[in-house]
Amino acid sequence: MIIAGDIGGTKTIIGLFDDAAGRLHGVREETFPSQSHGTLEEILDRFLDSASRPPLRAACFGVAGPVVEGKSKITNLSWELDERKLAEALQVPRAKLLNDLEAAAYGMLHIDPTNLCLLQPGVKRKGNIAVIAAGTGLGEAILYWDGKGYHPIASEGGHADFAPQTVLEAELLAYLQKEFGHVSYERVLSGPGLFNIYRFLRDGGFALEPEWLHRQIARGDPGAMVAQLGLAGEHPLCTRALDLFCSIYGAEAGNLALKALAVGGVYVGGGIAPKILPKLQDGTFIHAFTDKGRFAELMLTIEVNVALNPRAPLIGAANYALRLHRSTAR
C-alpha cells in the first residue's frame, strides 16, 4: 500500500492507494481540518487507526510551503514536517515531502485526459512542462524532461515581482504598492488578488459600486463573488476585474513557459481556473500568453490545458511515492 497526502493550511487530504498491475488505485480517502490537529502524525494515526492498519511501502506528501533538506514549515499552520520522522512514524523505508505545486505538477502526468480542457492545441512533443495555479495564493512549478522521464521542480515564482504590461496595469501596481510595498504576482493572481484588482478599479473611478454589489461582496469570499458576478456580466466593475485578471494570468503563464522553455506544454491548475473556464476560453488568456514579441511564434506552438481535477496534488504525491518504492526496491 502507498500513503499520500495533500497538506494545506485549511485542510489535509490523506489517501491510501494500492499498486495493481503497475497502476495506482484509490482504496480510501479522508479529509481533515488542519487547524484542528497539532501535527500531521496525529492525523495519520487517526486515518490509519480507523481501519486495520495495512503494511505501507512508501509515503509522499504535497505540502503548502517550501521544502528544504527534507523539512518544511507549512504556510498558515504551525506544523513542522520532517521526512525522516514521518518515515519512522509510518514505518516505511522513506517518506518524501514535495511542495504542493511540485506534487500537482507530477499529478498532471497522471490525471485522466477527460479532466483537461484545451485552451491552445500547440504541437505535441516531449519537453519541459510548466504548471501555474491560482487559488488562495499563486503556485508555479516545472516538470523537467531529461530525455526519458519527468522530474518535478518546485518554485516560489508566485512571489516574484509583478511586471505590468500596460498603462492600466502600471496604475494597478502603483495602487498596490501604496498598501503592500512589494507587489508580487500573488497579490494579483489569487482569490484575494482578484479582489485587489476590483478595489483598484472601484477606487480609481472605473465605475460606481452600487449598494447591492457592496452587500453581496461583503457576505462571503470577495474574490469568489467578483469572479461569479464578472462571469455573469452582472456589473462592469466585476467584468473588467475578471478581464484584467485573465490577461495578467495569461501573461505570467507565458513568462513561466519562457523561463522553463516549456515546449512540452503548460497546465493551468488551482481552484480558480475551473470556476472561470468560459472566461479563460474567450481568448483573453491566450492572447496575453502568446504576446511575447520575437517569441510569439514559439508561444503559439505550446499546448495549454486547464486541469479540472482538484485532486492533482494528491494524485501526484501518490505516484511519486510509487516511484520512490520502485527505486528503493531495485
Phi, psi and omega in degrees: 000148177246137174244138182217162181207155173241106191255117179231171181293333181263311182223154177236124179251123179245136179227147176248132186230148178249138179265109180234122179055039176079005179235146179273139176234130180293131179258314183202148181215141180213144179249134181237143172288116187300318185293344181274001183229145184280332182213163174292322180303323178298317178294317181298320177299316180295317181296315184282334180278349181282356175210175178298128188288116182277158173290133183254143182254334180195161180216143176210140183226128171275128188235143181279078180166165179290145177249121181231121179053043175077012181229152180209141171254116185292131176296134180065026179205149184275359184291142170239119185255146182220123182304317183297316181291324178294320178297319178295316182295324183267353181058050176240155180301325181202140172244146183236137173254131174238146168303147186300325178285330174297316177294318179297320179300314179295326179295331180300333180285346189236355178282155182296135179304336178290348178264017177242143175240120184283125174261325179215124185294317179061203180243131178286119179198160175277147180160177179303147179238141176249143178232128178231138187213112175263132177206237173299326174227198177236120179248147178220141178208168182229143168254110181276128179263119183262009182102341179234326182203177183255144178230122181288139178235124180281161172206166170240041183297338178296343181261007176288162185299133173292129183244101181293147181246348182227171177299318180298317179293326176295322176293323175298316178301312181298320179299314183285330178298325179297329183267319189249345188078260176287133180242113178266170175299329180297333178292346182244318185258078178189176175300307175299329180294321177298322177291328175299319178296316179301314181298321179299314180293319179296310183289337179274359176083021178300320176200156178284142176268110179290161183299320180300323179290317177302317181293317181297317180294325182287344185288325186215226180282111185300316181298317180296322180291320177298317180297315182297312181290325178293320179295324181276353181068032185286331181205140184300330177298315181288320180297315181292322178299317180291322175303310183294320178302310184293325178293315179293324178299313179297319180297317181288325174299320176294321176302314181296320179298321178292316182295325180269353191045059189277065180288348176278352177125168177231134174249133175255110182249206178085174186278339185280317188307312180297332183282338180242027186307315179303324179290321178294335182272355187274002177103343181299313182297309184292325177301314180290325179299317186270350184281071185236039174058237184294345180257012180299322181296317177298316183299328179291344181266357183269123178290135180234127179232148169262129177273122184264353183266113181288353182271009183306317179297321179291316178298318179295316180297319180296315180290328176292323176297319177298320177298319177299314181300315182296320180290327179286326184285341182292000000 
